[in-house]
Amino acid sequence: MKPFAATCLAAVLLAAALPGARAADNHYTCSYRLYANGQPVVRRVEYVEANLQAAMAKFEAFLADLRAQGKHPQHLGCR
């Protein structure tokens, strides 16, 4: 491979990897409980966010969407 082509390929690969390589982001898990057929069901949703407050805001929006669908989720917390 010619040096120019190798340099271009390396630049493209690095540029493609940059949006996903957010080292400051953390993984958070938020849980909620629903009742299906009279039985409690606990579900978890994972978020990759800069901080816990951002993850909780997305989770609250997710729960609001469930409520709009006529479901009644119970927030069990995020960590």
N, C-alpha and C positions, 0 to 999 in steps of 0.2 A: 504494500500500500504506500502510495506517495505521501510525503510528509504533510502536504497541504490537505489532502483528503483525510488523513488521520487526525489532524488538528480540527477540521470541521466536524468530523464524527464525534470527537471528544467534547467539543463545544455543544453539539446538539444533545448528547447524552447528559451532560451536566445541566443544561437548561431544562431538560425534561424532568430531572430528578429534584430540582430546587423547590417547586411548589409542594411536594410531599415531604420534604426534609425540613420540617419546622421543629427544631430541637427544643424550643421553649414550650411546646405543647405537652399536655399531660393527658393521661387516660382517666376518665371518670366513669363510674357506673352508677346509674340511677335506677331505683326499683319502684314498682307500683303493684298494687293488688287489684284484681278484678274478680268478680264472681261469675263463673260459667256453669250453668246447670246446677246452681245452688252450691257449688264447691269453690273455695277460694283458690285463685291461680295467681302466683307471684311471677312477674316478668321483670326482666332487666333490660336496660338500654344503655349502650356504651357511647361515650362521646370523647372526642379528642379536641380539647380546647386549651386555651392559654391559662385559664383559671377556673376554679370551682363555680364562681358566680356566672360565668358564661355558659358552662354546662347546665347549671340549674335553670337558667333562662330558656335555653333550648328545650329542656325537659318540661318546663311549665307550658311552653307553647305546644309541645307534643300532647300533654295531658288535656289542654284546652281543646285540641282537635278531637281527642277521644270523647270528651264531654259533648262536643258538637254532634258527634255520631250517636248520641244517646247512651253512651256507656258511662259508668260511674267509677273511675279509677281512684284509688286511695294512694296518695304519695307516701312512700316509705322511706325516702331519703336518698341522698347522693353522697358518694365518697370517691 
